[in-house]
Amino acid sequence: MIRLPRSQQGSAHTATKAALSLTAATALALTALPATALPARAVADPLARYHHQHLDWKSCVLGPDDTTGKELEQAGARCADVRVPLDYSDPDGRTITVAISRIRATDTTHRVGPLLLNGGGPGGQTLGDPPWVRQAMKDVGARYDVVGVDPRFVGRSTPLDCQWPTGSAFRGAGVDRAGFDRVAAFSKDLAQRCRQHAGDVLPYVTTRNTARDLDVIRAALGEKRISYLGYSYGSYLGEVYTTMFPGRTDRVVLDGVIDPDQYGPRLLRDTGKANRHALRGWATWAAAHDATYGLGRTRGAVLAAVDRVQAAAARTPLRIGAHRVDEHAVPLVVFNGLSQDNDSAYADFAQGIRDLVRASDGHRVTPSPWLADVLDFMLTGADSHYGSVQMAIVCGDVAAPRDPEVYWRDIQRARAQDALFGPVTNNLNPCAFWNPPRERPTTIRDDAPALLVNATGDPRTTYEGATAARRMWPSSRLVTLRGADQHAVYGVSGTPCVDDTVNAYLATGRLPAADVTCVARTR
């Protein structure tokens, strides 16, 4: 749910992706769809103009600095804009565009069909993902049209930006009631900014409408069914799509699985234990590399260094480059460092904590690239569009408790168990001040054949969520990566057991006879 820093993101991929710059002058592209000649059988379909629209495939490169477009072009991809209704109950009204990319199947004799991607967030761009997904699929990739989709209001699709001073609404509650009240005021302000700058479209920024968009894309591609690969929040989108459009999916892979019964503005509530486990794992690694980072020779010493940073920030905000990092921001820096279980990510995080330790000791600090990225994201408005869309979707899907006292009581209980993460995972956010959702939450179907993938130590979408989804869908199968504190596994963690299992399913359409357990590689 919380965006990864650019050095670790990529909608579940570890490669850096360039963000599409949206200027203040960019306006919402809300237009009327031009008239289209339709086949006679389509007349009764209220969405016929969208289902039968002509897609204009073109180069994905927007300009000389468009790294994502160049990577797509090098992989043979083309891009198009798909027209969809802003409001599906008024299909003749305003429209928006959804940007897609496609690498076409080269083994046309054995072609399966399109594989649509969603890399999570919500709010994460996926248009640039087909090249690395195609690579992860190995030989079976040649049998699919691999399709990246920037969901409505994300990336190259019609934009939404609430003009926030931050890229993330998530904060720690602080160490006392005064700190909690500051965050409540901050969250209320973010909600008000969205009403001010995007109030006319907020009711339509939902997972259900994103699922409807996917089905328009399916039809516009001329397909009866789609296959689907969704990571993190993308797993919930997959659950919703298969529920709303039964019979229109072929092969479905959900990686980093969300329990739909737990989805909503308080999804992080159950992640504290997994994040503490991941922090201990990183601290063990950092202690073994004390000669490089100087954070302590034991896991306990490293964890104590993290606690000292939080205590220092609570007394006086830390100066890191141009930023002032306070008690509300430090826990989110730590949180952001704990989604990828590999030496590179651990090293980035260790360098960031070392910077924070030096700042807490009174030194002038220029942040390392990873920390600079995280702080720019959290403490400037450069990525306002990301946080705006993320909260619009989450708040628009499920109503949150509106009484701040509900959150305060939960924070105080959680603080006693974990003073660092408890005030983050139980804190309020703008959803407490949002208008009520336009539609009821989706009741997910009782069963569906899908391949579920999760690491046991996933600190974002916990393993308990995956096992709950497995029980919900008896026809599904669960691929478990044991011994990894890793968010997103297939094509990301470098585990052949997982990748081979997923690729066999994509190749044959047959789920494993039983659940599969893989073991993470040791360092």
C-alpha positions in Angstrom: 0.0 0.0 0.0 2.8 2.5 0.7 4.8 3.5 -2.3 8.3 2.1 -2.5 11.2 4.6 -3.1 12.2 4.8 -6.7 15.4 2.8 -6.1 13.2 -0.2 -5.0 10.0 0.3 -7.0 8.9 -0.4 -10.5 5.5 -1.7 -9.6 7.1 -4.7 -7.9 10.2 -4.6 -10.1 13.6 -3.5 -8.8 14.6 -1.3 -11.9 14.2 2.4 -11.6 11.3 3.9 -13.6 11.1 7.5 -14.7 7.9 9.2 -13.6 5.8 11.1 -16.1 5.9 14.8 -15.1 2.6 16.5 -14.7 2.7 20.3 -14.7 0.3 22.5 -12.8 -1.3 23.5 -16.1 -2.3 19.9 -17.0 -6.0 19.7 -17.1 -8.3 16.6 -16.7 -9.1 15.2 -20.2 -12.8 14.9 -19.8 -14.3 14.8 -23.3 -17.1 13.3 -25.3 -16.3 10.1 -27.2 -16.7 10.6 -31.0 -19.3 8.7 -32.8 -18.3 5.3 -34.1 -20.0 3.0 -36.6 -21.0 -0.1 -34.7 -22.0 -3.6 -35.6 -25.7 -4.3 -35.4 -25.3 -6.7 -32.5 -23.7 -3.9 -30.4 -26.7 -1.5 -30.4 -28.2 -2.9 -27.2 -24.8 -2.6 -25.4 -24.7 0.8 -23.5 -20.9 0.6 -23.6 -20.7 -0.4 -27.3 -18.9 2.7 -28.4 -16.1 1.9 -25.9 -16.0 -1.9 -26.5 -15.7 -1.4 -30.3 -13.4 1.7 -30.3 -10.4 1.8 -32.7 -7.1 1.8 -30.8 -4.4 4.0 -32.4 -1.2 2.2 -31.6 1.9 4.5 -31.6 5.4 4.9 -30.3 5.6 4.8 -26.5 8.4 7.5 -26.5 7.1 10.9 -25.4 10.4 12.7 -25.7 14.2 12.5 -25.5 14.1 12.0 -21.7 11.4 9.4 -21.6 13.3 6.4 -20.2 10.2 4.3 -19.8 9.2 4.9 -23.4 12.6 4.0 -24.7 12.6 0.7 -22.7 9.2 -0.1 -24.1 10.3 0.7 -27.6 13.4 -1.4 -27.3 11.3 -4.3 -26.2 9.0 -3.9 -29.3 6.0 -2.4 -27.4 3.5 0.1 -28.8 1.2 2.3 -26.8 -2.4 3.4 -27.1 -5.1 5.4 -25.2 -8.4 3.7 -24.4 -11.5 5.9 -23.9 -13.6 4.9 -20.9 -16.6 6.6 -19.2 -15.8 8.7 -16.2 -19.1 7.5 -14.7 -20.3 4.1 -15.9 -23.8 4.9 -15.0 -23.7 7.7 -17.5 -21.8 6.2 -20.5 -22.9 9.1 -22.8 -21.3 11.6 -20.5 -17.7 12.7 -19.9 -14.9 10.4 -20.8 -11.3 9.9 -19.6 -8.3 8.0 -21.2 -6.5 4.9 -19.8 -3.0 4.5 -21.2 -1.9 1.0 -22.2 1.3 -0.6 -23.7 1.5 -3.9 -25.5 4.3 -6.3 -26.5 2.6 -8.6 -28.9 3.0 -12.4 -29.0 5.6 -13.7 -31.3 4.5 -17.4 -31.2 1.2 -16.7 -32.9 0.6 -20.4 -33.5 0.4 -21.1 -29.8 -0.9 -17.7 -28.7 -2.9 -17.7 -25.4 -4.1 -14.1 -25.5 -3.5 -10.9 -23.6 -1.9 -10.8 -20.1 -3.0 -7.6 -18.4 -0.7 -6.3 -15.6 -1.2 -4.2 -12.5 1.8 -3.6 -10.2 -0.1 -2.3 -7.2 -0.1 0.9 -5.2 -2.9 1.8 -5.6 -1.7 4.5 -7.8 1.4 2.8 -9.2 2.2 3.0 -12.9 2.2 -0.3 -14.8 2.5 0.9 -18.4 6.3 0.4 -18.3 6.2 -3.2 -16.9 5.8 -5.4 -19.9 9.5 -5.7 -20.8 10.6 -7.1 -17.4 7.5 -9.2 -17.1 8.0 -10.6 -20.5 11.6 -11.5 -19.4 10.4 -13.2 -16.3 8.0 -15.3 -18.3 10.9 -16.8 -20.3 9.7 -18.8 -23.3 6.0 -18.7 -22.4 6.1 -14.9 -22.8 6.2 -15.3 -26.6 2.7 -16.8 -26.4 1.1 -13.7 -24.8 0.4 -10.1 -25.7 1.8 -8.6 -22.5 -0.2 -5.4 -21.7 0.7 -2.7 -19.2 -2.1 -0.5 -17.9 -1.8 2.8 -16.2 -5.2 2.7 -14.3 -7.5 5.7 -14.5 -5.9 8.9 -13.2 -2.4 7.2 -12.9 0.7 7.9 -15.0 -0.1 8.6 -18.6 -3.8 8.2 -18.2 -6.0 11.2 -17.5 -4.3 12.7 -14.5 -5.5 13.6 -11.0 -3.6 15.8 -8.6 -4.9 17.3 -5.3 -1.9 19.6 -5.1 -0.6 18.0 -1.9 2.7 19.0 -0.2 3.6 15.3 0.0 3.5 12.1 -2.1 2.1 10.0 0.8 -0.7 10.6 3.3 0.8 8.0 5.7 2.5 9.3 8.8 3.4 8.1 12.3 1.1 9.4 15.0 4.0 10.7 17.1 4.8 10.1 20.7 1.8 11.9 22.4 -1.6 13.3 21.9 -0.3 16.6 20.5 1.5 14.7 17.8 -1.7 12.7 16.9 -3.7 15.9 16.7 -1.1 17.4 14.3 -1.5 14.4 12.0 -5.3 14.6 12.2 -5.1 18.2 11.1 -2.7 17.2 8.3 -5.0 14.4 7.1 -8.0 16.7 7.2 -6.2 19.3 5.1 -5.2 16.6 2.5 -8.8 15.5 2.2 -9.9 19.1 1.8 -7.3 19.7 -1.0 -8.8 16.8 -2.9 -12.3 18.1 -2.6 -11.0 21.5 -3.8 -8.9 20.3 -6.8 -10.6 17.1 -7.9 -14.0 17.0 -6.2 -15.9 16.4 -9.4 -14.1 13.2 -10.2 -13.3 11.8 -6.8 -16.5 9.6 -6.6 -15.3 7.7 -9.7 -11.8 7.0 -8.6 -12.5 3.4 -7.4 -11.3 -0.1 -7.8 -14.7 -1.1 -9.2 -14.4 1.5 -12.0 -10.8 0.4 -12.6 -12.1 -3.2 -13.0 -14.8 -1.9 -15.5 -12.0 -0.1 -17.4 -10.1 -3.4 -17.6 -13.1 -5.0 -19.2 -13.4 -2.2 -21.8 -9.7 -2.8 -22.6 -10.5 -6.5 -23.0 -13.2 -5.7 -25.5 -11.3 -3.0 -27.3 -8.5 -5.5 -27.8 -11.1 -7.8 -29.4 -10.7 -10.5 -26.8 -13.4 -12.7 -25.1 -11.1 -13.3 -22.1 -8.0 -12.0 -20.5 -5.3 -13.4 -18.3 -4.1 -11.3 -15.4 -1.0 -10.7 -13.3 -1.5 -8.4 -10.3 0.9 -7.5 -7.5 0.0 -6.2 -4.0 -3.1 -3.9 -4.5 -3.2 -5.5 -7.9 -4.3 -8.7 -6.2 -7.4 -7.0 -4.8 -8.1 -5.5 -8.3 -7.9 -9.0 -9.7 -10.3 -10.3 -7.0 -12.7 -7.6 -7.9 -12.4 -8.1 -11.6 -13.0 -11.8 -11.5 -16.1 -11.2 -9.3 -17.6 -8.4 -11.4 -16.9 -10.2 -14.7 -17.1 -13.9 -14.2 -16.1 -16.0 -17.2 -13.9 -13.3 -18.7 -10.6 -14.4 -17.2 -8.3 -17.2 -18.4 -5.2 -17.5 -16.2 -4.9 -15.4 -13.0 -1.8 -14.9 -10.9 -2.0 -12.8 -7.7 1.3 -12.0 -6.1 1.4 -10.3 -2.6 -2.2 -11.3 -1.9 -4.7 -9.0 0.0 -7.4 -10.6 2.1 -10.4 -8.8 0.6 -12.2 -8.9 4.0 -9.3 -6.7 5.4 -9.0 -4.3 2.4 -9.7 -0.7 3.1 -8.3 2.5 4.7 -7.0 0.5 7.7 -5.3 -2.3 5.7 -2.0 -1.7 7.4 -3.4 -2.5 10.9 -2.3 -6.1 10.7 1.2 -5.5 9.3 3.0 -4.4 12.4 4.2 -7.8 13.4 5.5 -8.6 9.9 7.3 -5.2 9.7 9.0 -5.8 13.1 10.1 -9.2 11.8 11.5 -7.7 8.7 13.3 -5.0 10.7 15.0 -7.6 12.9 16.1 -9.5 9.7 17.6 -6.3 8.3 19.2 -5.5 11.7 20.9 -8.9 11.7 22.3 -8.1 8.3 23.4 -4.6 9.3 25.2 -6.0 12.3 27.2 -8.4 10.1 28.2 -5.3 8.0 29.1 -3.1 11.0 32.5 -2.3 9.5 30.7 -0.6 6.5 27.8 1.1 8.2 28.7 1.4 11.9 25.3 0.8 13.2 26.3 -1.8 15.8 27.8 -5.2 16.0 24.7 -7.0 17.2 21.1 -7.0 16.1 20.1 -5.4 19.4 22.6 -2.6 18.9 21.3 -1.8 15.4 17.7 -1.8 16.6 18.7 0.5 19.5 20.2 2.9 17.0 16.9 3.1 15.1 15.1 3.8 18.4 17.6 6.6 19.2 16.9 8.2 15.9 13.1 8.2 16.6 13.7 9.6 20.1 15.9 12.4 18.8 13.4 13.3 16.1 10.7 13.6 18.7 12.8 16.1 20.6 13.9 18.2 17.6 13.4 17.5 13.9 16.5 16.2 12.3 18.2 18.2 9.5 18.9 16.0 6.5 19.9 18.1 3.5 17.1 20.6 2.9 14.6 18.5 4.9 13.5 18.5 8.5 12.6 15.0 9.6 10.3 14.7 12.6 8.8 12.0 14.7 6.0 11.5 12.2 8.4 10.9 9.3 11.1 8.7 10.8 8.8 5.6 11.2 7.8 5.9 7.5 11.4 6.1 6.4 11.9 2.8 8.3 8.7 1.4 6.9 9.8 2.2 3.3 13.1 0.4 3.9 11.5 -2.9 4.6 9.8 -4.3 1.5 12.7 -5.9 -0.4 14.7 -8.8 1.0 18.0 -8.5 -0.8 21.5 -7.2 -0.2 21.1 -4.1 -2.5 17.9 -3.0 -0.7 19.4 -3.7 2.7 22.5 -1.6 1.9 20.4 1.3 0.7 18.4 1.2 3.9 21.5 0.9 6.1 23.0 3.9 4.4 19.8 5.8 5.1 19.7 4.9 8.7 23.4 5.8 9.1 22.5 9.3 7.7 19.7 9.6 10.3 22.0 8.5 13.1 24.6 11.1 12.1 21.9 13.8 12.0 20.6 12.8 15.4 24.2 13.3 16.7 24.2 16.8 15.4 26.1 16.4 12.1 25.3 18.2 8.9 24.2 15.4 6.6 23.7 15.2 2.8 21.4 12.2 2.4 22.3 9.1 0.4 20.4 8.7 -2.9 17.9 6.2 -1.4 17.1 8.5 1.6 17.0 11.6 -0.5 14.4 9.9 -2.7 12.2 8.8 0.2 12.4 12.3 1.8 11.6 14.1 -1.4 8.6 11.8 -1.9 7.3 12.3 1.7 8.2 15.9 2.4 7.7 17.7 -1.0 4.8 17.8 -3.5 6.8 16.4 -6.3 4.8 13.1 -6.2 1.5 14.7 -5.1 -0.3 12.9 -7.9 0.7 9.5 -6.6 -0.6 10.1 -3.0 -3.7 11.8 -4.4 -4.7 8.9 -6.5 -3.8 6.3 -3.8 -6.0 7.9 -1.2 -8.8 8.6 -3.7 -9.0 4.9 -4.5 -8.7 3.6 -1.0 -11.1 6.1 0.5 -13.5 5.7 -2.4 -13.7 2.0 -2.0 -14.4 1.5 1.7 -15.6 4.0 4.3 -13.2 4.6 7.3 -14.2 5.4 10.9 -14.7 9.1 11.2 -14.1 9.5 14.9 -10.4 10.3 15.7 -10.8 8.7 19.1 -11.2 5.3 17.5 -7.7 5.6 16.1 -6.2 7.1 19.2 -7.4 4.2 21.3 -6.0 1.7 18.8 -2.7 3.6 18.6 -2.3 3.6 22.4 -2.9 -0.1 22.6 -0.5 -0.8 19.7 2.2 1.5 21.1 2.5 -0.7 24.1 3.5 -3.6 21.8 5.6 -1.7 19.2 6.3 2.0 19.8 7.8 2.4 16.3 5.3 0.7 14.0 2.1 0.7 16.2 1.5 4.5 15.7 1.9 4.0 11.9 -0.2 1.0 11.2 -3.1 2.1 13.4 -3.0 5.8 12.5 -5.7 7.7 10.8 -5.4 9.1 7.3 -7.5 11.4 5.0 -10.1 8.7 4.6 -11.4 9.7 8.1 -12.4 13.0 6.5 -13.5 11.8 3.1 -16.9 11.8 1.6 -18.7 8.5 1.8 -18.1 6.0 -1.1 -20.5 6.1 -4.0 -20.8 2.3 -4.2 -20.7 -0.5 -1.6 -17.5 -2.5 -1.3 -17.4 -5.5 -3.6 -18.4 -8.8 -2.1 -15.8 -11.1 -3.6 -17.0 -14.3 -5.2 -16.9 -17.6 -3.2 -14.4 -19.4 -5.4 -12.1 -18.9 -8.4 -9.2 -20.8 -9.9 -6.1 -18.6 -9.5 -2.5 -19.0 -8.6 -1.7 -17.1 -5.4 1.9 -16.2 -4.5 3.3 -14.8 -1.2 6.4 -14.8 0.9 5.9 -15.8 4.6 7.6 -12.6 5.8 5.9 -10.1 3.4 5.7 -6.9 5.4 3.1 -5.2 3.1 0.6 -7.9 2.2 1.1 -10.4 5.0 1.1 -14.1 4.6 -2.0 -14.4 6.6 -3.8 -12.5 3.9 -2.7 -15.0 1.3 -3.8 -18.0 3.4 -7.2 -16.3 3.9 -7.6 -15.8 0.2 -6.6 -19.4 -0.4 -9.4 -20.5 2.0 -11.9 -18.2 0.3 -11.0 -19.7 -3.1 -10.7 -23.5 -2.6 -10.0 -24.0 -6.3 -7.0 -21.8 -6.2 -3.4 -22.9 -5.3 -0.9 -21.0 -3.1 2.8 -20.8 -3.9 4.6 -20.0 -0.6 8.2 -18.5 -0.5 9.4 -19.5 2.9 12.1 -17.6 4.8 11.8 -14.3 2.9 10.7 -10.9 4.1 9.9 -10.0 0.6 7.0 -8.0 -1.0 6.4 -9.3 -4.6 8.0 -12.6 -5.5 7.4 -13.7 -9.1 10.1 -12.2 -11.4 11.4 -10.1 -8.5 12.9 -12.3 -5.8 15.0 -14.4 -8.2 13.6 -17.7 -6.9 13.5 -20.3 -9.7 11.0 -22.5 -7.8 8.5 -19.7 -7.8 9.1 -18.4 -11.3 9.0 -21.9 -12.8 5.7 -22.7 -11.0 4.1 -19.5 -12.3 5.4 -20.0 -15.8 4.2 -23.6 -16.0 0.7 -22.4 -15.1 0.9 -19.6 -17.7 2.0 -22.1 -20.2 -0.6 -24.8 -19.6 -3.4 -23.2 -17.8 -3.3 -26.0 -15.3 -2.9 -25.1 -11.6 -0.5 -27.3 -9.5 -2.2 -30.4 -8.1 -1.5 -29.0 -4.6 0.0 -25.9 -2.9 3.7 -25.4 -3.5 6.3 -24.4 -1.0 9.6 -22.8 -2.1 12.5 -21.9 0.1 14.3 -18.6 -0.2 17.9 -18.6 -1.2 20.4 -18.0 1.6 22.8 -15.2 1.4 
